[in-house]
Amino acid sequence: MQKILIAPGAFKHCLGAAGVADAIEAGLIRSGLGADLLKVPIADGGNGTVDAWLAQGGERVAVEVRNPLWEPITAEYGILPDGKTAVIEMALASGIELVPDEKLNPLLADTYGTGQLLQHALERGARRFIIGMGGSATVDGGMGALQELGVRLLDEDDMPVGSGNAMLADLVTVDASNLDPRWQDCEIIIASDVENPTLGDTGAAAVFGPQKGATPDMVPILEANLRHFFTLVAEQHGVDVRELVGGGAAGALSAGLIAFLGGRIVSGIDLLLEHNHFVEHLANADLVVTGEGRMDEQTVYGKGPIGVARLAKEHGVPTVALVGGLQTDDAILHEAGLQAVLPVINEPMALADALGNGRDLIEQAALRLGYLLQI
C-alpha cells in the first residue's frame, strides 16, 4: 500500500467525521503499514457537514440561536474561502441531538434556529448557501425557519400562529411580503441524502416522524398539518412542493425552503466530493477507508460511505468501511461498491459503553486493518 485515502463520515452521538479520520489514521500508523495517508472527512448533509466542508479551508461563525424547543444555544456555520458561500448544517441549530430523548416531540419542535443561521449568513454577505439537511428534531415543514426569514404565518384573526407543527392546524394565510428581497439573488443548494417526498406514506411525517419521537397517534396529525400548510402555499403562492422528491428531508424543511427561496436539491456527498477534489486524490490511491456509525438499509440510498465507494470503484480503487454497527446484508453493500465492511466492536457491550469508547474502538479496528493489509 503506497497511498490510502481516509474518508469516513461521523459516528453519530460519538465522534465527528474529522475525529473518526484521526482515529483511523492513528490505528494505521500504529500498525506499521508505512503508507502515505490522506484524510478527507465526509458528510452527506447530516452530522459533520460544516466540518467536512471546512476541511479544505474556510471560517467558522458562531451565532446565538434557539434550539428546536426555543432554548438559547450557540451554533456555528461555515464560510468557504470565496467569502460568499455559507455552509449551514441544520442539525447544529435544529437537530435531534440538541433535545433530550424524553423531550422529543415533533409537534412542538421547530426550525427557527436554522432560520437564524441563514439570516445571519445573509447579513454577513453570503449569496450562495449549501444547506445540510440530516439529523433534524423537527417535522415543521420549515415553518420556524421561514418565520425568522420574514414569512408571516397567520390565523383567521390575522395573528401569527405559534411555533411547531401543531400550530400549522390554525394557519389560514401565508404572507411572504416581508421576505428579504436579497434572497432572490441567492443560490440555494439543499444537500440531502434522502429522496423521500414531502407528503404521503414515504414522506416526512410517516417515515421520519417516529425517529424524532412521534407516537403512532402523532403521525397522522403531523401529516395532516404539513398537508394543510403546503396546500395553502400551493393555493396562495402557486408553488406546489407536496410531491417534491427529496422534499421530506429534515421534516420537510427542504420543501419549505424550496417553496420560498427556490434552489435545488442535490446529493450532499457528491457535492462535497467534488468540492474536495476527491477524484484527483483517487488518481494514485491504492485503497479508501470510509465508515459511519451504523450501516443499514438506508446506507445504499445516497449515504456518504456509499457515495465514496461508488466513485472509488469507478476509478478502480477498492474501499473498506469501518462501522459501529452493521444491520444490513453484506452482499448488498458489496454490490454497492464496498469490498469489505468491518465492525469496530470487539466484544459484547452496551451502546453507552461503545459510544463512550468510540475513538479507541475505531483506532483498534484500524490497527487490525493495518495488520491485515500487510499479509
Helices and strands as residue ranges (DSSP letters): E 3-6, H 17-30, E 36-39, H 49-54, E 59-66, E 72-79, E 85-89, H 91-94, G 96-98, G 101-103, H 112-124, E 128-132, H 143-149, E 152-154, G 165-170, E 173-175, G 181-185, E 187-192, I 204-208, G 210-212, H 218-237, H 249-261, E 264-267, H 268-275, H 278-282, E 287-295, H 304-314, E 319-326, H 330-335, E 340-343, H 351-356, H 358-373
